[in-house]
Amino acid sequence: MNVLPLADLRERLKFRRAALAAAYLKQPAVSLYLTQHAGLVDGVLTAISGSLALPDSFCLVAVGGYGRGELFPGSDVDVLLLLPREPTPDQQATLEGWVRACWDVGLEIGHSVRTIDVCLAESAADITVETNLLEARFLWGNRALFSEFESAFQSRFDPQQFFDGKLAEQRTRHARFDDSAYKLEPNLKDSPGGLRDLHTIHWLAQACDIGGGWNGLACAGLLTQAEARRIAQAERSVAALRIHLHILAGRRDDRLAFDYQTDLAERLGLAATANKRAGERLMQTYYRAAKLIQRANDILIQSLRVRLFPVTAPPQPIDADFQLRANLLEARELDLFQRKPDALLRIFIVYAQHPSLAGFEPTTLRALWRGSTQIDAAFRADPAHRALFMTLLRQPVGITRALRAMHRYGLLARYIPAFGRIVGQMQHDLFHVYTVDEHILMVLRNMRRFTVPQFAHEFPLAHRLITAFDKPELLYLATLFHDIAKGRGGDHSELGLIDARRFCRQHGLDKADSELVAWLVGMHLVMSRTSQKEDTSDPDVIAAFAKRIGDSRRLTALYLLTVADIRGTSPKVWNAWKGKLLEDLYHATLAKLAGGDQAMANIAAKQAEARIKLALYGLPSSAPDALWQQLDGRYFVRYDVRDIAWQARMLWRRTHSTQAVVQARLSPVGEGIQVLVYTPDRPDLFARICGFFARIQYTILEAKIHTTQHGYALDSFQVMDLANRGIHYRDFLSYVEHELARDLDPAQPIQAAPRGRLSRHQRHHPYPTTVRLEADAQGHGHKLTIICADRGGLLFAVAEVLMRHDVSVYAAKIDTLGERVEDTFLIRGEGLLTPATQHALEADILSVLL
């Protein structure tokens, strides 16, 4: 046996791979690189097989992507060692030596050793094996055995079963990525809109006896040559990213991680602009390619399905232009969209009106895709077309589904050009997890969900309000435009307001309705900011907010848009506490607009109702008197009756307790816990409490700090476990009460909270840190606003600085937005008396945040 110079072969492979990568980086040519790399590996495998004298009855076969003749820099080399019969012990030893040799020279081999019968049995049981074998390519050895295998495989191949299996596989794969192509760190191969979606089309085309790639599909009448070129360009774009990513990572890594996005953008010549980072430009390019791939996948798979599963039942007419075929919406004439351009909009009205439809018939989809180019300035200016779009928004059902379909197939971006500019635009603000276009459609979905009776239990107030709203289409228009100006520079609310007003007037809305939509777009952040940053128990705050709102119709519309918007940013951003803050603000403002005081603001009424609640627990009417005598009117304004009664019950006969009183209960809001702390006041109290919750990894959502007339701190905290750990709450509440009380013992040293690390997302997309100190508009003290990336121990670090500067907190709103925090503290103390001490406080806080 000849001895293989493995070291020489390894060096040759390493050198040639490096040369291929260098040539590619100098002048990227995707197809050339993939085929040359596969050819290089072909030669190495052939050399190893010949040198080790594998029996000439064996056959070496390339399978999978390598069998296709495409090999990415970091991809596994998948091969099949095809044998005429089970190997003898000597042959098995030779095979094991062959595998070791492949690894020794630097090939990451994925190998299988099978006879033809085993190949057929395993492919019948596992569609992944069947798919790999579908792309088998002869490399070395017994060609007659390979031909026998091909004949046997084709004779057993069931195209219809394969088709169903691949679709099920694709659905499962897409579900792993939440059916979204717009992840912050997408997988270039497996995510929806990734390369695997294109591979699936090719496999299913092979099942239909259509070969030749995109040109072959065009020749079969499933694509035009122009469409084939567009899909091929999208494929090259994503494949080029994957090649660059493998070279940059030095290994197989298909996830377009934050770590690589900026470097890849620079390698591809995408420089930062005034309004977009280089990485954002890269991701927008990728998302647009992924969107086109998704669209091609939809259309071509349905077209191929019709080839394999022809529909024999006659179509059912819907109207003069559309019909139902196999539960799919179909244009009755192929040239419908050319003859009647208005059908480009009418088809989506029909789609909305028939919620049982599974989708669009493939020839109609292709006609829609081609016909969308007719939507130009003249089309958009046609009053009939504008009326049709408003008719769509006034449908009782199916609006979200119809607009999603318009977006998926490219018509929404053509009809609203401003929408087209934000397609695929990522928002690296540490709390949005969707691109701007997907976020807008998610907000629309949330708004529409408020109207559905079966979901009324989720948001009873929103359901009641939107059901009574006279023109819900105005809310949908505000939803479509609220973020449409992002990425242009400047205030997107103000810029979007201009777009919204123009669109409304062009579409026949009267001045009042147009102004409401424009006002909502301009104000869409105000209610959220007020509820989460201001002390909304303060009547002056409510009065100022009500003045900005103006009337109850605007208030209702803004409330609905705000709830839908926050819920559409990220699954992690919304919680029941934010919902309560918004509801409380809505009700208080509504009462103010009606000419009355805030809801339950009458102190005597609150006290009377609290006594009734206390009586239910067997407490005498005089039970709260000792405590209430130590509290001023602001306490009763800031708390609702449930909290007033609970605190009075917990502190009965403990008004002058020298030991810290800590009581915890499940939050009445429905998420997290509420913690009451009552103890003689001292400067380190807030820092100790923040440190305790940081150590047990609970996030403070809100803090209400009150000092009694006899010098006690009566503090209430809403806290929540953002990690959603499974906790036995009865034991946990006892733990909080005992351990926090121990930490508040003045004899105990303050325990520092561990300082958390920034996430990869935060490191690669840093958000500007802001510390702003200003006089409270109500004249009660100062307002401290902190905006920065979130991490463990942050609040404790701030509390320590405040303590050192002799500044106390009397209210705090902690707003966690994904991986970003926007915290507001109402503070007062000696450290705020002069501009110099104020500047020193700001500087020290900034130093612990950076």
Residue, then its C-alpha position, 0 to 999 in steps of 0.5 A: m500500500n502506498v503511504l499517503p503524504l497526509a502532511d503535504l496534502r493538508e498543507r496543499l488543501k490549506f494553501r488552496r483554500a486560503a488562495l480561494a478566499a483571498a481571490y474571493l475577497k478581492q473580486p467576489a464571485v459567488s458561483l465561482y467560489l462555491t464550485q471551485h471549493a467543491g472541486l478542490v475537495d473533490g480532488v483531495l477526496t479522490a487522492i485519499s481514496g486512491s492512496l488508501a486503496l479502497p476496494d474498487s467495488f466501493c463507490l464514493v458519492a458526494v451528497g447534500g449541498y456538496g453533491r450539488g457542487e456547492l461548498f461554502p468555506g465552513s460547510d461540512v463535506d457530506v459523503l456516502l460510501l456506497l458498498p455492494r454488501e456489508p463490509t468485512p472486518d478488513q474493509q471496515a478497518t480500511l474505511e475507518g482509516w479513510v475517515r481518519a485520513c480525511w480529518d487529518v488533512g483538514l476535511e470536516i467529513g459528514h459520512s455514512v457507509r451504506t449498501i443500496d438496500v440500506c440507502l433505500a430503507e433509510s431514505a424512506a424513513d427519514i426525509t433528510v436522508e432522502t433529500n441528501l440522496l436526491e443530490a447524489r454525485f459520483l466522485w470515485g470508484n464503482r460507477a456501475l454501483f452508482s448507476e444501480f443506486e440511482s435507478a433504484f432510488q428513482s424507482r422508489f421515489d414518491p414525488q407527492q410524499f416527498f413534497d408533503g414531507k418537505l413542506a412539513e419540514q419547512r414549517t417546522r424549521h420556520a417555527r424554530f425562528d418564530d416564522s420571522a425573517y426579521k430576527l436581529e441575528p438571522n440564520l443565513k441558511d435556515s431562517p425564513g427567507g434564508l438559503r434553505d428556502l431556495h433549496t426547498i424550491h429546487w428540491l420540489a422542482q426536481a420532484c416535478d422533473i424540473g431541473g436547470g435552476w431558476n432558468g429551468l423554472a422559467c422555461a417551465g413557465l413558472l417564472t419570467q426570465a426577469e423574475a428568475r434574475r431577481i431571485a438569482q440576485a437575491e440568492r447571490s446576495v445571501a450566499a455572498l454574505r454567508i461566504h464572507l461570514h464563514i471567512l470572517a469567523g474562520r469556521r462555519d457560523d451561519r448566524l449573522a451575529f452582532d459581532y460580525q455585522t459591522d465588519l461585514a458591512e465594511r467588507l461589502g462597501l456599506a459605509a455608515t450614513a448620517n441616519k444609519r449605521a453601516g450594520e443597519r444598512l447591511m441588515q436592510t439589504y439582507y432583509r429585503a433579499a430575504k423578503l423576496i426569497q420568502r415571496a418566491n418560496d410562497i409563489l413557486i411552492q404553490s405553483l409546484r403543488v398544482r403540478l403534483f396535485p392537480v385540482t379537478a373540482p370546478p372553481q366557484p365564482i365570487d364575482a365577475d373577476f374572482q373565483l374560489r379554486a381549492n379554497l384559494l382566491e383566483a383571478r378569473e382571467l390571467d390578464l385581469f390586472q392589466r385590463k383592470p388595474d383597480a383589481l390590484l386593490r380589489i383582490f385584497i378587499v375580496y381576500a379580507q371579506h372571505p376569511s376562510l380562504a387559505g391564500f391565493e392561487p399560484t398563477t394569480l400570485r404570479a400575476l399580482w407580483r408582475g402587476s404590482t409594477q403598475i402601481d405608480a404615481a398615476f395609479r396612486a392619484d386615481p380617486a377610485h383607487r384611493a376610495l378602494f384603499m379606504t374601503l379595505l380599511r373599513q372592512p369588518v374583518g380581515i384587514t390585518r391579513a389583507l395588509r400583510a398579504m399586500h406587504r408580503y407581495g410588495l404592493l403596500a410599499r408601492y401604494i405607500p412609497a414612504f412605507g417602502r422606505i422603511v421595509g427591512q429597516m432594523q431599529h437598534d434601540l435595544f427594545h424593538v425586536y422587529t424591523v420598522d415595517e414588521h413592527i407597524l404591521m404588528v401594531l395593526r394586528n394588536m389594534r385589530r385584536f382589540t375589536v375581536p370579541q373572543f379576545a376581549h378578556e385580554f384588554p377589556l377597556a381597549h375592547r370596550l373603547i374601540t368597539a364604541f369608536d365611530k371611525p376605527e379606520l382612523l386608528y388603522l391609518a394612524t397605526l400605518f403612519h406612526d413610525i413611517a418616518k423613522g430613519r430619515g433623521g429628525d423627529h420621526s413623529e413630526l415628519g410622520l405627521i406631515d405624511a399622514r396628514r397629506f395621505c388622509r387629505q388625498h384619500g378624502l377624509d375631512k379636515a377633522d378626521s385628517e387632523l386626528v390621524a396626524w395628531l395621533v402620529g405626532m403624539h404617539l409617544v406622549m401617553s407612554r412617556t407620561s404614564q411611565k415617567e411622571d407622577t400621575s398621582d399628582p393632580d397637576v401632572i394630570a391637568a397638564f396632560a389633559k390640556r395637551i389631549g384636549d378631548s375624550r375622543r383624542l384621549t381614547a384614540l391615543y390610549l388605544l394606539t399606545v397600548a397597541d404600539i408598546r405591545g408591538t415592540s417586543p414580547k419582553v416590553w409589555n407587562a400588566w404593570k404598564g397596562k395599569l399605569l396607562e389605564d389609570l392615566y386614561h381614567a384620571t385624564l377622562a375625569k379631568l376632561a369631564g370637568g371633575d377631579q381625578a378618580m377617587a381623588n376625594i380623600a374623605a371618600k377614599q378613607a371611608e371606603a378603606r375603612i369598609k375594606l378593613a372592617l371585612y377583616g374584623l378591624p375596628s373603624s378606628a384601626p387606621d387612625a394612628l397611622w393616618q394621623q401621621l400622613d398628609g393629603r398627598y399620601f391619599v392622592r398617590y395611592d388607590v383605596r386597595d393600597i391604602a386599606w392593605q397598608a393600614r391593615m399591615l401597619w395596625r398597632r405598628t405605627h411606632s415600631t422600632q423594627a423595620v416592617v416588611q410585608a409582601r403580597l402578589s401584585p393586585v395588577g396580576e404580575g410580580i409582587q408588591v412590597l411595603v417597607y415601613t421603618p424609621d427613615r434614614p439616608d441609606l434606605f433606598a440604596r439598601i432596598c435596591g441592592f436587595f432586589a438586585r441580588i435576588q434578580y428582581t426588577i423594580l417597576e415603580a417605587k413610591i416613597h413617603t415620609t410620615q410626619h413622625g419621621y418614618a419611611l412608608d415605601s411601596f415597591q412594585v417588583m417583577d422577576l423578568a427571568n420568569r423563574g418558577i417560584h413557589y410564591r408563598d415561600f418566596l413572599s416570606y423570604v422577601e419579608h424576612e431577608l429584606a428586613r434583615d438587610l434593613d438593620p442599621a447594624q448590618p453593612i450595606q451589601a453591594a449588588p453584583r454589577g451585571r455585564l452588557s449583552r452582546h447586543q448592547r456592546h455592538h449597538p451602544y445606546p447613548t447614556t443620558v443623565r438629565l436633572e431639572a427642576d420639577a414642574q410642580g415645584h416639589g423638588h427635582k426630576l432626574t431622568i436616566i436613559c441607558a443600556d440596562r444591566g444588573g445592579l444599575l439601580f443600586a449604583v444610582a441609589e448609592v450615588l444619591m445617598r452619598h450626595d445626601v439626596s432622597v427619592y420620593a418617587a421613582k418610575i423604572d421603565t425597562l424597554g427590552e435591554r434599555v432603561e428609561d428611569t425617572f426619579l423625583i428627588r430632593g435634598e441638600g445635594l441639590l441646593t446649588p448648581a455646583t452640587q447638581h453638576a457634581l451629582e450628574a457627573d457621579i451618576l454618569s460615571v457609574l453608568l458608563 
